[in-house]
């Protein structure tokens, strides 16, 4: 539940920031009539993402056991790629996001005499929300295949609700939040989650009989910190904790985690050569 909450909180705030930039700039240009089109594009993308997630889950449930393990491994692998690209995209694009979005809006509104400008803005909102929705769906599907009960969807829904509330507070009431720090901390969290999913990919492929190498036990903490105990369940849901991992899973986990954290935490430098991560 906590993982789904934090991921959807991050994704929701990201969408709120981007759509908020689009809406506020559109109003500043005196084109408030375009707001319904923006909301429609955002809603259409959200519904399409939810439908895609449901389709993936239903399709995966129809597979036989071995094929289902392969399917779960592939979904987890895709979720890892999407999650890590999300984190690094936000780090790279965050500095110029407002300027790039305003440029897109200018292009869309330039053709308003022809009547297609509202559709252009709706498409911008749809594509941006759809990209975030795809990231969220692939992660939630990967988690749903390993989780039981209603905790995961409840956590995801709560994350979206809190994100929506924060979005309103930021853009309607001027509440200030250190967003750079927020995305930095949640970025580290996402990388830890992605590392756990990467290790689970190898586990799923082993269960399917595709990968059988490096199966030596590295350590066994089942007597000290069992994976089915309260703390073990929490760590497993957050970071893919395994109380008795095999060598291959440890190699994948550390081989992914260490370079990803190094590259993410490494200060980015702009054209002037100054460290932008401190701003």
C-alpha positions in Angstrom: 0.0 0.0 0.0 2.7 2.5 1.0 4.7 1.9 -2.3 1.6 2.4 -4.4 0.7 5.5 -2.4 4.2 7.1 -2.8 4.5 6.3 -6.5 1.0 7.6 -7.3 1.7 10.7 -5.1 4.8 11.5 -7.1 3.1 10.8 -10.5 0.0 12.8 -9.5 2.0 15.8 -8.4 4.1 15.6 -11.6 0.8 15.7 -13.7 -0.6 18.5 -11.5 2.5 20.6 -12.1 2.6 20.1 -15.8 -1.1 20.5 -16.4 -1.1 23.5 -14.0 1.7 25.1 -16.1 -0.4 24.6 -19.3 -3.6 25.9 -17.8 -2.1 28.9 -16.1 -0.2 30.0 -19.2 -3.2 29.5 -21.4 -5.2 31.8 -19.0 -2.4 34.3 -19.0 -2.7 34.5 -22.8 -6.3 35.3 -22.5 -7.5 31.9 -23.8 -9.5 30.6 -20.8 -12.0 29.1 -23.3 -9.4 26.3 -23.9 -9.5 25.1 -20.3 -12.4 22.6 -21.0 -10.3 21.0 -23.8 -7.3 20.7 -21.5 -9.4 19.0 -18.8 -11.0 16.7 -21.4 -7.6 15.6 -22.7 -6.4 14.9 -19.2 -9.5 12.9 -18.3 -9.4 10.9 -21.6 -5.7 10.0 -20.9 -6.5 8.9 -17.4 -9.4 6.7 -18.6 -7.3 5.2 -21.3 -4.5 4.4 -18.8 -7.0 2.7 -16.5 -8.4 0.7 -19.3 -5.0 -0.4 -20.4 -4.1 -1.5 -16.9 -7.3 -3.6 -16.6 -6.7 -5.2 -20.0 -3.1 -6.2 -19.1 -4.3 -7.7 -15.7 -7.1 -9.6 -17.3 -5.0 -10.9 -20.2 -2.2 -12.0 -17.8 -4.7 -13.9 -15.6 -5.7 -16.1 -18.6 -2.2 -17.5 -19.2 -1.2 -20.9 -17.9 1.2 -21.0 -14.9 4.5 -21.0 -16.8 3.4 -18.4 -19.3 2.1 -16.3 -16.4 5.5 -16.3 -14.7 7.1 -15.1 -18.0 4.4 -12.5 -18.4 5.0 -11.2 -14.8 8.8 -11.1 -15.5 8.3 -9.1 -18.7 5.9 -6.7 -17.1 8.3 -6.1 -14.2 11.1 -5.5 -16.6 9.1 -3.0 -18.5 8.1 -1.3 -15.3 11.7 -1.0 -14.3 12.6 0.7 -17.6 9.7 3.1 -17.3 10.3 3.9 -13.7 13.9 4.7 -14.2 13.3 6.7 -17.3 10.7 8.7 -15.5 13.1 9.6 -12.7 15.9 10.7 -15.0 13.5 12.5 -17.4 12.2 14.6 -14.6 15.8 15.4 -13.4 16.8 16.4 -16.9 13.7 18.1 -18.2 12.6 19.8 -15.0 14.8 22.8 -15.5 13.4 23.7 -18.9 9.9 22.2 -18.6 8.0 25.4 -18.2 9.7 27.0 -21.2 9.1 23.9 -23.4 5.4 23.7 -22.5 4.8 27.3 -23.2 6.4 26.9 -26.6 4.0 24.1 -27.4 1.0 26.2 -26.2 2.2 29.1 -28.4 2.2 26.8 -31.4 -1.2 25.4 -30.6 -2.8 28.8 -30.0 -1.2 30.2 -33.2 -3.7 28.3 -35.2 -6.8 29.3 -33.3 -8.3 31.1 -36.2 -8.7 27.8 -37.9 -10.7 26.3 -35.1 -8.2 23.5 -34.2 -6.4 25.2 -31.4 -8.6 23.6 -28.6 -8.0 20.2 -30.0 -4.3 20.9 -30.1 -4.3 21.8 -26.4 -6.4 18.8 -25.6 -3.8 16.6 -27.4 -1.0 18.2 -25.5 -2.8 17.4 -22.2 -3.7 13.9 -23.4 -0.1 13.0 -24.3 1.5 14.4 -21.2 -1.1 12.8 -18.9 -1.0 9.6 -20.9 2.8 9.3 -20.5 2.5 9.7 -16.7 -0.5 7.3 -16.8 1.5 4.6 -18.7 4.3 4.8 -16.2 1.9 4.4 -13.3 -0.1 1.6 -14.9 3.0 -0.5 -15.7 4.2 -0.1 -12.1 0.9 -0.9 -10.5 0.4 -3.9 -12.8 3.8 -5.2 -11.7 3.0 -4.7 -8.1 -0.5 -6.1 -8.4 0.9 -9.4 -9.7 2.8 -9.8 -6.4 0.3 -8.2 -3.9 -2.8 -9.6 -2.4 -6.0 -7.9 -1.3 -7.2 -4.3 -1.8 -4.2 -2.6 -0.1 -2.5 -1.7 -3.4 -5.4 0.0 -5.2 -6.4 1.8 -2.0 -2.9 3.1 -1.6 -2.8 4.2 -5.2 -6.2 6.0 -4.9 -5.0 7.8 -1.7 -1.8 8.9 -3.5 -3.8 10.4 -6.3 -6.2 12.1 -3.9 -3.4 13.7 -1.9 -1.6 14.7 -5.1 -4.8 16.4 -6.4 -5.2 18.3 -3.1 -1.5 19.4 -3.2 -1.9 20.5 -6.8 -4.9 22.7 -5.9 -3.1 24.1 -2.9 0.0 25.0 -5.0 -1.8 26.6 -8.0 -5.0 28.0 -6.4 -3.8 29.1 -3.0 -0.1 29.7 -3.6 1.2 27.1 -1.1 4.9 26.7 -1.5 6.6 23.3 -1.5 10.2 22.5 -2.2 9.5 20.5 -5.3 13.1 20.0 -6.2 13.7 18.3 -2.9 10.5 16.4 -3.1 11.4 14.9 -6.5 14.9 14.2 -5.4 13.8 12.2 -2.3 11.1 10.4 -4.2 13.5 9.7 -7.0 15.8 7.8 -4.7 12.7 5.9 -3.4 11.7 5.0 -7.0 15.2 3.7 -7.8 15.1 1.5 -4.7 11.7 0.1 -5.8 12.9 -0.4 -9.3 15.9 -2.3 -8.1 13.6 -4.7 -6.2 11.5 -5.2 -9.3 14.6 -5.9 -11.3 15.6 -8.7 -8.9 12.0 -10.0 -9.1 12.4 -10.3 -12.9 15.1 -12.8 -12.5 13.1 -14.7 -9.8 10.0 -14.8 -12.2 12.2 -16.1 -15.1 13.6 -18.8 -12.8 10.1 -19.8 -11.7 9.3 -20.1 -15.4 12.3 -22.3 -16.1 14.0 -19.8 -18.4 16.8 -18.8 -16.0 18.5 -21.4 -13.8 22.0 -20.0 -13.3 23.4 -18.3 -10.2 21.0 -19.9 -7.8 23.3 -20.3 -4.8 21.9 -18.8 -1.6 23.9 -15.7 -0.6 22.5 -15.6 3.0 19.4 -16.7 4.9 17.7 -14.2 7.3 14.5 -16.1 7.6 15.1 -16.8 11.3 16.0 -13.2 12.0 13.9 -11.2 9.6 11.4 -13.5 7.8 9.9 -12.1 4.6 6.4 -13.1 5.9 6.7 -11.2 9.2 5.4 -7.7 9.7 8.7 -5.9 9.0 9.6 -8.3 6.3 6.3 -7.8 4.5 6.9 -4.0 4.7 10.4 -4.2 3.3 9.3 -6.6 0.6 6.5 -4.3 -0.5 8.8 -1.3 -0.5 12.1 -2.6 -1.8 11.5 -6.2 -2.9 13.2 -7.7 0.2 14.0 -11.4 0.1 15.1 -13.1 3.3 17.0 -15.8 1.4 18.1 -14.3 -2.0 20.2 -16.2 -4.6 23.4 -14.9 -6.1 21.8 -13.8 -9.4 19.1 -11.7 -7.6 21.8 -10.0 -5.5 23.9 -9.2 -8.5 21.0 -7.7 -10.4 19.8 -5.7 -7.4 23.2 -4.2 -6.6 24.2 -3.9 -10.3 21.1 -1.9 -10.9 20.9 0.1 -7.7 24.5 1.4 -7.3 25.0 2.9 -10.8 21.4 4.3 -10.9 21.8 6.0 -7.5 25.2 7.4 -8.5 24.0 8.9 -11.8 20.8 10.2 -10.2 22.5 11.9 -7.2 25.4 13.2 -9.3 24.9 17.0 -9.6 23.7 18.0 -13.1 25.5 20.8 -14.7 24.1 23.4 -17.1 25.7 25.2 -19.9 27.3 27.6 -17.4 29.0 24.7 -15.6 27.3 25.3 -12.3 25.6 22.5 -10.3 21.9 22.9 -10.9 20.9 20.3 -8.3 21.6 22.8 -5.6 19.1 25.4 -6.9 
